[in-house]
Amino acid sequence: MISNAPILWSFRRCPYAIRARLAIAVSGQSVELREILLRDKPPEFLATSAKGTVPVLDLLDGTVIEESQDIMNWALSTNDPDGWLDISQKQPDMVKTFLDKIDGPFKYDLDRYKYASRYEASLAWQRRDNGAQFLAELDCLLGPTGALSGSNLGFLDFAILPFVRQFRIADSKWFDAQPWPYLHHWLHEFLGSAAFLRVMLKYSPWQVGARPIRFPA
Ligand SMILES: N[C@@H](CCC(=O)N[C@@H](CS)C(=O)NCC(=O)O)C(=O)O
């Protein structure tokens, strides 16, 4: 263990875990990262959080944060150098409405579109259309400033971008052909940013006795 460092249980590709890592990294907090496989969750992880979803942040003082948005808020409340929380303070209802949509219906449709064979495959296109309607809405909102959080990228952008990334991966050719110029630019810039690349480094799954991984590296 890295002394005094909170433990972040994470899964590299998970959009909820990506948003948590983005906020931790920008806040300057340092944690011990424990990568897991969702199909083979370590008992130590389940003992920390029986819910069994990532990300989970164990502050080692008896506090365990089990929701990605709460982990973002925890990190940014300690230090928010880029003003990510400004939008949450200025327009809390708007932020909540968007995040409820992303974590709710958008993620629901995304899973059923991306992993169509696991669900009702015949409905996959309907799921894609539902998601596309929301993305078209985001494209309009991005027009004026190129950000969802006001004049700069902030909480709303970084909480949503990992999910839009996943939506694109399901069929990048189709996605790139959609008439969403502002959204394409927003996502493209994010995917090439140092902020994104530094939270996407690859680590082997954690095991008892493994050398601790400090995050960010
Ligand atoms: N509401 C949770 C959702 C987290 C979540 O569902 N994560 C997925 C991975 S992307 C997960 O851990 N699923 C459990 C599983 O697949 O067993 C949050 O915001 O942290």
The ligand as an ORCA input file, in Angstrom:
! r2SCAN-3c Opt
* xyz 0 1
  N     -23.647      4.635    -10.705
  C     -22.331      4.051    -10.764
  C     -22.265      3.138    -11.981
  C     -20.915      2.464    -12.146
  C     -20.999      1.275    -13.116
  O     -22.095      0.777    -13.456
  N     -19.831      0.774    -13.543
  C     -19.836     -0.419    -14.352
  C     -18.635     -0.502    -15.271
  S     -18.638      0.738    -16.514
  C     -19.709     -1.627    -13.433
  O     -18.901     -1.621    -12.539
  N     -20.517     -2.666    -13.661
  C     -20.458     -3.840    -12.843
  C     -20.286     -5.096    -13.633
  O     -20.216     -5.036    -14.874
  O     -20.191     -6.150    -13.003
  C     -21.285      5.163    -10.782
  O     -21.595      6.282    -11.231
  O     -20.157      4.946    -10.309
*
